């Protein structure tokens, strides 16, 4: 499946919020796709999928056809996603053993997974489970299985750390989750496609391509090229 093509540039607007990014990802998920949303910000994508999308959300803790996050009286403490966030169920929802869920992930049955990241390399390598810091708590979960098992991997993250360091890098310096597995990166400032020719900028938000390139160590290809 190929994501919807986005405009090459949208400047003169603010950077995207995490909900804006989630909405953009939801728009690019094809009708009827089977999708896993990683723990953290990717779970917000569920709240932006149209009711008639036909998208079936899978959770690694054993559920198919998960709905948006539960609110108020709809909260059931026994019905959560992999991040322990209360969720709703859509008609036809099914539950199964954790091992069966991982078999689905590893067996190539998911069309797309959306994951967070500490770093993504220009070759599509993914680092999202450990920063390597001595006091950091490793949190691999099912990320390795998803990164290799899903047919397409979308990453949702801010483009820069709080100190301004890019997260899209020539080579990952953090422990790797998967090699060459990332297809598209959605950030607050731009959307990037990882291609055999290099990193292509599909769309920018509140920044020009030249301004973006000046802050990055990765060569960027304009979408029109």
Secondary structure, DSSP 8 states (H G I E B T S, - for coil): -------S-B-SS----HHHHHHHHHHHS-TT-EEEE-SSGGGGGGGGS-TTS--EEEETTTEEEEEEE--GGG--TT-B-TT--BEEEEEEEEE--HHHHHHHHHTT--SEEEE--SEEETT--EE-S----TT-----TTHHHHHHHSSEEEEE--SB-TTS-BSEESS--S--SBSS---EEE-SSEEEEEETTEEEEEEEBSS-HHHHHHH-SS-EEETT-
